C-alpha cells in the first residue's frame, strides 16, 4: 500500500511537468506565466529583490520550457556552425546562466501587474508560433511581451523572448559578433563566463 | 521667427554632425553606428547627468505612493493623446485617431483633467505615436544613430521627429501663457516621472549588458522599428542567421 502511494506520488512528479508541455503553445505560456506570477505574488523576498530566490523559481518553473541551445545559436549567428560541439555546449551553458538571471531580475521588479494573453493565430500544422501577451501597468501603455516557440518532438519550447519589440536574444548579436571577430569563439565563451562570474561575485 | 527650442536644437544637431564628420568617429566600424565615437562621449555625459537625475527619480519613486504616480503619468499621457491622435491621422489610421480623440475627451472630463484613465477601462486602448513613427510610416529611413545629451538615443529620423514633437508639445507651450515657472515644473515633473518608470530596467540592463552603450543602442533600434509597425513587426529570423 505504502509503495503504491509512493509510486503514484512519483508518477505525479513525472507527469506534472509533462502536462504543461503537451498543451498548445498559447495555453502553455499562460499556464507557466500564471504559475510563476502566483508564486511571486506571495513571495515577499522576490518582490524585495532577492535574485537568488527568483533564479531558483525561474530554474524550476520556467527553464524546462526554454530551448537554450536554439537561443544561443540565434545570438551567436552564423559563427555557430563553426563551433565545435564542446564550444557549443559551453556557450549554451554560459548564455543560459546569463539569460536566466536577466529573466529572474525582471521578476523581482514585479508589482502586481496583470498579464493579458492575446489570441494567437496558428494552423494545426505550424511548428513555429509567436504567442503575444501584454503586461498591463497602471498609468502607462501596456508592455508587449512576446514569446517565440517552436515544436520539438511533441512539445513546444520557447526560443526567443521579445519585450516591447526588443528580442532579449538577438540584442546580443552585434556584441557577440564583435567579440568573435576579435578573439574567436573561445573569446566569446570567456567573455560570457567572466560576466557571469562578475555578477555572481557582486550579488548573492 | 523660429521658436528658440527648435533653433537651439537644430544648431545642436548641426554642431554634432560637424564634430562627428570631422573625424571624431574614425574608429567606428559598425555600419549602423557611424558616429560611435561622438555617441559614446555623449553617452558618458548622460551617465554623468544621471548621477544627479537618478537619485531624484528614486526619491520620487519612494516618496510618492503608487496612486500619485499613476495620476502623474495619466495627466501627461492624456495631454500626449492629442498629439497621438494627430499622428495616427497623419499615418492614415482614422479609426485609431477617433479612438484617441475619444480618450482625450473622456479622460479630460470624466477623468478629471486627465488624472484618471477612464477611457482605457471603457475599452479605448492607449496608443503610442509620435512624429518619428509617422515619418517611419511614410517611408523615411532611420539614418545614422545618435546619442544626444539629456534626450538620449535617437536615429536621425527620430531626432527630427523629436524636434517636431517638442514643437507641438502642449507642455512646452505652457510658456506662451507667460508662466515660465509653471512650464519648468511641468517639464521637470514629466522628466522625473519618466525616469522613475525606467528604474526597474536599470538593474536588468546593468546585469544583462556586456557593454551598456551597445545594449541600449541595439535595444532602442529594435524598439523603434517595432513601434513604427505598431507592434506587428513579424518575428523573423532568417535561416542563414539561425543555424540549428
Interface residues (C-beta under 8 A of the other chain):
Chain A: X70 X73 X74 X77 X78 X80 X81 X98 X101 X102 X105 X106 X108 X109 X111 X130 X138 X139 X140 X141 X142 X144 X146 X148 X160 X162 X164 X165 X166 X167 X168 X170 X171 X172 X173 X174 X175 X178 X179 X191 X195 X199
Chain B: X30 X66 X69 X70 X71 X72 X73 X74 X77 X117 X126 X127 X128 X197 X200 X203 X204 X207 X208 X210 X211 X214 X215 X218 X219 X222 X223 X225 X226 X227 X231 X233 X235 X237 X240 X241 X242 X243 X244
